[in-house]
Amino acid sequence: FHICNRYYCQNMKVSSFTLFAVMASVRNDLVQGQDAICLNQADFDQGTKIITSPGTYKLCEDISFFPNGPAPGELPDEDAFDPVFDGTYSSNGYGLGFFSAIAIASEGVTINLNNHTIEQSAGHALMQRFFAVIELASSPFIPGVGPAQFVNDDENFITASDVQILGPGTIGRSSHHGIHGNGNTNVTIANVMFRDFEVAAVSLNKVDILEISGCHVVQNRHDVPVVGIFSAARFLRPYGKILKNLRPKYKVDLYDPTSGRVETKRAGDIYDKLIASIENVYNDVVLGNGHIDPISHPEEHHLFDNPFKVVDGPCYVFVVHGKGPAVGGQGEKYNELDDTATSSNIVIKYNSINNIKCWNNEVPALIGSCGTHGCPVSDTRGSIFQTIKTFDSANPYLAMGADGRYNGNAVSDMQVMVAQAILDGTITDAPDEGLQIGPNSINQDIINWAKNPDPNSLTPKYICNGDSMHHVIKGIIAIRVEDTAGF
């Protein structure tokens, strides 16, 4: 059982953290005799398997989720892993990519793992940094919540109810969750092996009647190659692509510390630099030896490398929360005024939990002028505009140099350019296309600083205690249950 703080991991010298370590004998007779629908690798090659009809589904072979990826040994192009919006996947719901391997948007569904493994491939786990192997809804977020406008209203947000996820079998690698859901009713998760998830094995918000039993958690993921800012690089691509393709002459002025002058950069150059940086990471991590090469790609190593190889934010095993994502602080008081926002009747028993590790990458966020008391400065996807980092004392500088001037990189240049395009009206709100501008809080003051050679043009003030999305950092919590009646 390891506890990690901002700079390092501290081993408490206990080999594992085990809760109710008695494996249950789970009956599969509920699915015996029914005609089960086979799920094969081919069902996932084009993207998420969306289940919209009741029934029993079983894995008939091991599944590695790698939709629309490059050929073996090849680098991905700029659109690799992205959905094709041909009617199966909406540009709204899948605007940030394939958020799950299986999405259950129906009642009365049983998933029988059938002694097989289903997991995110290593390449997709690098490039799709928000993901659940199984999502218990048509979208990972309820309306009005999340880093994009996934759904417009409650009518097209379909939750799963009367669901069983049954082993024996394994839910493996995931860049976020093994199983995730919102607003579910009557969920059973039994006799499942979980391993190599980054954030949580199971995370359910506003769930009524849940039993997790007889599950064995081997470990969370211990070979995470990148920190959270890599998500910002991936999430910003569509904005940069629009500017490059539709406004090729669009430009932004940025201070260049190498020349000591303000340089004019075009949208295409900034976008191409971002894509090249992502490709360099993929080349080192997926086609190379699993980590970013500091010799071949020093800029990417400084910006994206994860020194501890476990997730750089809160990590859990089982999370039960009220309505909405569990990104804030731990609950202090049950919401007695609104039972439509709370969970109920939760049973977690006879499970074993082992070898859970994470570390708190505390990201200092500039305080912007938005809100009554200011707010963290973030881009249009909600990622913090990172000027410094706290875990590298030898070189803590990201978008700000030691002299206080702008020190651009592939991510910050794109963040500033997109913010400028939002403020001058070049990019407008287009939630139905998966692009929204509301979360952006990079204001004109930041844009002016980024092109000002005066080292005193910005007096930075920071708010801390948040990760790369300014979610409250919390460390390791094996079982987190809050806003719940009956546990």
C-alpha positions in Angstrom: 0.0 0.0 0.0 1.8 3.1 -1.2 1.0 6.7 -0.4 2.4 9.3 -2.8 2.7 13.0 -2.3 3.7 15.8 -4.6 7.3 14.8 -5.1 7.8 11.2 -4.3 6.2 7.8 -3.4 6.5 6.6 0.2 6.2 2.9 0.7 4.4 2.1 4.0 6.0 -1.4 3.9 2.8 -3.3 3.7 2.7 -5.7 0.8 -1.0 -5.2 0.0 -4.1 -3.5 1.2 -6.9 -6.1 1.4 -10.5 -5.6 2.2 -12.8 -8.6 2.8 -10.3 -10.9 1.2 -12.6 -13.9 0.8 -13.5 -14.7 -2.8 -17.2 -15.3 -3.3 -18.5 -18.2 -5.3 -20.7 -16.3 -7.7 -23.5 -18.0 -9.4 -23.6 -17.8 -13.2 -26.9 -19.7 -13.4 -28.7 -16.4 -14.1 -27.2 -16.4 -17.5 -27.1 -20.2 -18.1 -29.6 -21.4 -20.7 -30.0 -18.0 -22.3 -28.8 -17.4 -25.8 -25.8 -15.2 -25.3 -24.6 -12.8 -28.0 -20.9 -13.3 -28.8 -18.7 -10.3 -28.7 -15.5 -10.7 -30.8 -12.6 -8.5 -31.6 -14.2 -7.5 -34.9 -17.1 -5.9 -33.0 -14.7 -3.3 -31.6 -12.4 -2.6 -34.6 -14.4 0.4 -35.7 -15.1 1.8 -32.2 -17.3 1.5 -29.2 -19.7 -1.4 -29.1 -23.0 0.3 -28.2 -25.6 -2.0 -26.6 -29.1 -0.7 -26.9 -31.1 -3.9 -26.5 -31.6 -6.1 -23.4 -29.9 -9.5 -23.4 -26.9 -11.5 -22.4 -23.6 -10.7 -24.1 -20.5 -12.7 -23.6 -16.9 -12.3 -24.7 -15.9 -15.0 -27.1 -12.3 -14.0 -27.3 -9.9 -11.6 -25.6 -10.5 -8.0 -26.7 -7.9 -5.3 -27.2 -9.5 -1.9 -28.0 -7.5 -0.3 -30.8 -10.1 1.3 -33.2 -8.9 3.1 -36.3 -5.4 2.8 -35.1 -2.2 2.7 -37.3 -0.8 -0.5 -38.7 1.6 -2.3 -36.5 5.0 -0.5 -36.3 3.7 2.6 -37.9 3.1 6.1 -36.5 -0.5 7.4 -36.2 -1.6 10.1 -38.5 -3.4 13.2 -37.1 -6.8 11.5 -37.2 -5.8 8.1 -35.9 -8.1 6.6 -33.3 -10.8 9.2 -33.9 -14.4 8.2 -34.6 -15.8 8.4 -38.1 -19.0 10.4 -37.8 -21.1 8.3 -40.2 -24.3 8.0 -38.1 -23.1 5.3 -35.6 -21.2 7.8 -33.5 -22.3 11.4 -33.0 -19.9 14.3 -33.3 -21.4 15.6 -30.0 -21.2 12.4 -27.9 -17.9 11.2 -29.3 -16.2 14.6 -29.9 -13.4 13.7 -27.5 -12.9 10.2 -29.0 -14.1 6.7 -28.1 -14.8 7.0 -24.3 -15.4 3.3 -23.8 -15.0 -0.1 -25.4 -18.6 -1.0 -24.4 -21.4 1.5 -23.8 -24.6 0.1 -22.3 -27.6 2.2 -23.1 -30.3 -0.2 -22.2 -32.0 -2.0 -19.3 -31.6 -5.7 -18.7 -28.1 -6.3 -20.0 -25.7 -9.0 -18.7 -22.0 -9.0 -19.7 -20.4 -12.4 -19.2 -16.6 -12.0 -19.4 -16.5 -15.8 -20.0 -12.9 -16.2 -18.8 -11.6 -13.6 -21.3 -10.0 -10.2 -21.0 -11.2 -6.9 -22.4 -8.9 -3.9 -22.2 -7.7 -0.8 -23.9 -4.6 -1.3 -26.0 -1.4 0.4 -25.0 -1.6 2.7 -28.0 -5.2 3.7 -27.5 -4.6 4.2 -23.7 -1.8 6.7 -24.6 -3.9 8.6 -27.1 -7.3 8.5 -25.4 -6.7 9.7 -21.9 -10.4 9.6 -20.7 -11.8 6.1 -21.0 -13.8 3.3 -19.3 -13.7 -0.3 -20.5 -17.4 -0.5 -19.8 -19.6 2.6 -19.6 -23.1 2.2 -18.1 -24.7 4.9 -20.2 -24.8 6.4 -23.6 -22.3 9.1 -22.4 -19.7 9.4 -19.7 -21.2 12.6 -18.4 -24.7 13.8 -17.6 -25.9 16.9 -19.6 -24.0 20.1 -18.9 -21.0 18.4 -17.2 -17.6 17.4 -18.5 -14.8 18.7 -20.7 -17.1 18.8 -23.8 -20.9 19.0 -24.4 -21.5 15.3 -24.7 -25.3 15.5 -24.5 -27.8 18.4 -25.0 -30.6 17.3 -22.7 -31.8 14.4 -20.6 -33.8 12.9 -23.4 -30.7 11.6 -25.3 -28.8 10.6 -22.2 -29.7 6.9 -21.7 -28.5 5.1 -18.5 -28.2 1.4 -17.9 -30.4 -0.4 -15.4 -30.7 -4.0 -14.2 -27.1 -4.7 -15.3 -24.8 -7.5 -14.5 -21.1 -7.6 -15.2 -20.0 -11.2 -14.4 -16.8 -13.1 -14.3 -14.7 -15.1 -14.3 -12.8 -12.8 -16.5 -10.6 -9.7 -16.5 -11.3 -6.0 -17.1 -7.8 -4.7 -17.9 -5.9 -1.7 -19.0 -7.8 1.6 -19.0 -6.6 5.2 -18.9 -9.3 6.0 -16.4 -11.9 3.5 -15.3 -12.7 -0.2 -15.5 -16.4 0.4 -15.1 -18.0 3.8 -15.0 -21.6 5.1 -15.0 -24.1 7.8 -14.0 -27.7 7.4 -12.8 -27.8 3.6 -12.8 -30.2 1.3 -11.0 -29.7 -2.3 -9.9 -26.1 -3.0 -10.8 -24.3 -6.3 -10.0 -20.5 -6.7 -10.5 -19.3 -10.1 -9.4 -16.3 -12.3 -9.7 -14.4 -9.9 -11.9 -10.6 -9.5 -12.0 -9.5 -5.9 -12.4 -6.1 -4.7 -13.3 -4.2 -1.8 -14.9 -6.8 0.9 -14.5 -5.4 4.3 -13.8 -8.1 6.1 -11.7 -10.6 3.5 -10.5 -11.8 -0.1 -11.0 -15.4 1.0 -10.6 -16.8 4.5 -10.4 -20.5 5.1 -10.3 -22.3 8.4 -9.7 -25.9 8.4 -8.5 -26.4 4.7 -8.4 -29.3 2.9 -6.6 -28.9 -0.7 -5.6 -25.3 -1.8 -6.3 -23.5 -4.9 -5.3 -19.8 -5.5 -5.9 -18.7 -8.9 -4.6 -16.1 -11.5 -5.2 -13.9 -9.3 -7.2 -10.1 -9.4 -7.2 -8.1 -6.3 -7.9 -4.6 -7.3 -8.8 -3.1 -3.8 -9.2 -3.8 -0.4 -10.8 -1.6 0.6 -13.7 2.1 0.9 -13.0 3.4 1.9 -16.4 1.7 5.2 -17.1 4.0 7.0 -19.5 2.6 10.6 -19.4 1.3 13.2 -17.0 -2.0 15.0 -17.3 -0.9 17.8 -19.6 -0.7 15.2 -22.4 -4.5 15.1 -22.3 -4.5 18.8 -23.1 -2.4 18.2 -26.2 -4.9 15.6 -27.4 -8.0 17.5 -26.5 -7.0 20.7 -28.3 -6.3 19.1 -31.7 -9.8 19.8 -33.2 -9.5 23.5 -32.5 -6.1 23.7 -34.1 -7.2 21.7 -37.1 -10.1 24.0 -37.7 -7.8 27.0 -37.6 -5.3 25.4 -39.9 -7.8 24.2 -42.5 -10.4 27.0 -42.5 -8.2 30.0 -41.5 -4.7 29.1 -42.7 -3.5 32.6 -42.4 -4.6 33.0 -38.8 -1.7 34.0 -36.7 -0.7 34.8 -33.1 2.3 36.8 -31.8 4.4 35.1 -29.1 7.6 36.0 -27.4 10.4 33.6 -28.3 13.1 33.3 -25.6 15.6 31.8 -28.1 15.6 34.9 -30.3 14.6 37.3 -27.6 12.0 38.8 -30.0 8.2 38.6 -30.5 7.6 36.1 -33.4 4.5 35.8 -35.5 3.3 32.2 -35.7 0.7 30.9 -38.1 -2.1 28.4 -37.1 -0.7 25.7 -39.3 2.7 25.8 -37.8 1.4 25.7 -34.2 -0.9 22.8 -35.1 1.8 20.9 -36.9 4.2 21.3 -34.0 1.5 19.9 -31.6 0.9 16.9 -33.9 4.6 16.2 -34.3 5.0 16.4 -30.5 2.2 13.8 -30.0 3.7 11.6 -32.7 7.1 11.7 -31.0 5.6 10.6 -27.7 3.8 7.7 -29.5 7.0 6.7 -31.2 8.9 6.5 -28.0 6.2 5.0 -25.8 4.3 2.6 -28.1 6.9 1.8 -30.8 9.9 2.2 -28.4 10.6 1.1 -24.9 7.6 2.4 -23.0 8.8 5.9 -22.0 9.6 9.2 -23.6 13.3 9.3 -24.6 15.0 12.4 -23.0 17.8 12.3 -25.6 15.8 12.0 -28.8 12.9 14.2 -27.6 14.0 16.4 -24.7 11.1 18.9 -25.1 8.4 16.2 -24.9 10.2 14.5 -22.0 10.2 17.7 -20.0 6.6 18.5 -20.8 4.9 15.1 -20.7 7.1 12.4 -19.0 5.6 10.7 -15.9 8.6 10.1 -13.6 6.7 7.7 -11.2 4.8 5.7 -13.9 1.5 5.7 -11.9 -1.4 8.1 -12.4 -0.6 11.7 -11.4 -3.8 12.4 -9.6 -6.3 10.8 -7.2 -6.8 7.0 -7.5 -9.3 4.6 -6.1 -10.6 1.1 -6.4 -14.4 1.5 -5.8 -16.1 4.9 -5.9 -19.8 5.5 -5.2 -20.7 9.2 -5.4 -23.8 11.4 -5.7 -25.0 13.0 -8.9 -22.2 14.3 -11.1 -18.4 13.5 -11.3 -16.4 12.9 -8.1 -13.8 15.6 -8.9 -14.2 17.8 -5.8 -13.2 17.3 -2.3 -14.4 14.4 -0.2 -18.0 14.7 1.0 -18.5 16.1 4.5 -22.3 15.9 4.8 -25.0 13.8 3.3 -27.4 15.7 1.0 -30.6 15.2 2.9 -32.5 17.8 0.8 -32.3 16.1 -2.5 -32.5 12.3 -2.8 -32.5 12.6 -6.6 -28.8 13.5 -6.3 -27.7 10.7 -3.9 -26.9 7.0 -4.2 -28.6 4.3 -2.1 -28.4 0.6 -1.1 -24.7 -0.1 -1.7 -23.1 -3.5 -0.9 -19.3 -4.0 -1.4 -18.2 -7.3 0.1 -15.8 -10.2 -0.3 -13.3 -8.4 -2.6 -9.5 -8.3 -2.4 -7.5 -5.1 -3.2 -3.8 -5.2 -3.9 -1.0 -2.9 -5.0 -2.6 0.4 -5.5 -0.3 3.4 -6.3 -0.6 7.0 -7.4 1.0 10.3 -6.8 -0.3 13.9 -6.4 1.0 16.1 -9.2 -0.1 19.4 -7.7 -0.5 21.8 -10.6 -0.3 25.5 -9.6 -3.0 27.3 -11.6 -2.8 31.0 -12.4 -5.7 32.9 -10.9 -7.7 34.6 -13.6 -10.2 37.5 -13.4 -13.3 35.4 -13.9 -15.8 34.8 -11.2 -16.3 36.8 -8.0 -13.0 35.8 -6.4 -11.1 34.7 -9.6 -10.8 31.3 -11.0 -8.1 28.9 -12.3 -6.9 29.8 -15.8 -7.8 26.9 -18.1 -8.2 26.3 -21.8 -11.4 25.6 -23.6 -11.3 21.9 -22.6 -10.8 22.7 -18.9 -7.1 21.9 -18.8 -5.0 24.2 -16.7 -2.7 26.6 -18.5 0.5 25.3 -16.9 3.3 27.8 -16.4 5.4 25.8 -13.8 5.5 22.3 -12.4 6.1 21.3 -8.8 7.9 17.9 -9.1 11.0 19.0 -11.0 13.1 21.3 -8.8 16.0 21.2 -11.4 13.8 22.7 -14.1 10.3 23.6 -13.0 9.5 25.9 -15.9 6.9 25.2 -18.5 5.1 28.1 -20.2 6.9 30.6 -18.0 10.7 31.0 -18.0 12.9 31.8 -14.9 12.8 35.4 -15.9 9.0 35.6 -15.9 8.7 35.9 -19.7 6.6 33.6 -21.8 8.4 30.3 -22.7 6.2 28.6 -25.2 5.8 24.9 -25.8 3.6 22.8 -28.1 0.7 22.8 -25.7 0.8 26.4 -24.4 1.2 27.9 -27.9 -1.9 26.1 -28.9 -3.8 27.1 -25.8 -2.9 30.8 -26.3 -3.8 30.7 -30.0 -7.2 29.0 -29.4 -8.0 31.4 -26.6 -7.2 34.4 -28.9 -9.4 32.9 -31.6 -12.2 32.5 -29.1 -11.9 36.1 -27.8 -11.8 37.6 -31.3 -14.7 35.5 -32.6 -12.8 33.4 -35.0 -13.8 30.2 -33.1 -17.4 30.2 -31.9 -19.4 27.8 -29.8 -20.3 24.6 -31.7 -21.4 22.0 -29.1 -23.1 19.8 -31.7 -19.7 19.5 -33.4 -18.0 18.6 -30.1 -16.5 22.0 -29.8 -17.4 24.4 -27.0 -15.7 27.6 -25.8 -17.4 28.2 -22.4 -14.6 26.7 -20.2 -11.9 28.9 -21.6 -10.6 31.4 -19.0 -7.3 32.3 -20.8 -8.1 36.0 -21.0 -6.5 38.9 -22.9 -4.1 39.6 -20.0 -2.5 36.2 -20.5 -2.4 36.6 -24.3 -0.8 40.0 -24.0 1.8 38.6 -21.5 2.6 35.8 -24.0 3.8 38.3 -26.6 5.4 40.9 -24.3 9.2 40.9 -23.9 8.9 42.8 -20.6 9.6 40.3 -17.8 7.4 42.3 -15.4 4.3 42.3 -17.6 2.7 39.6 -15.5 2.6 39.2 -11.7 1.5 35.6 -11.3 -0.8 34.5 -8.5 -1.6 30.9 -8.1 -4.2 28.6 -6.6 -3.1 25.1 -5.6 -4.5 21.8 -4.4 -5.6 20.7 -7.9 -4.4 18.4 -10.7 -4.0 19.2 -14.4 -7.8 19.8 -14.6 -7.9 21.5 -11.2 -9.7 18.5 -9.8 -9.1 18.4 -6.0 -6.1 16.2 -5.3 -6.8 13.4 -2.8 -4.2 10.7 -3.0 -5.2 7.1 -2.6 -8.7 6.0 -1.4 -9.4 2.4 -1.7 -13.2 2.6 -1.2 -14.9 6.0 -1.5 -18.6 6.1 -0.7 -20.3 9.4 -0.1 -23.8 11.0 -0.6 -25.2 7.6 -0.1 -28.0 6.2 2.0 -27.5 2.5 3.0 -24.0 1.2 2.8 
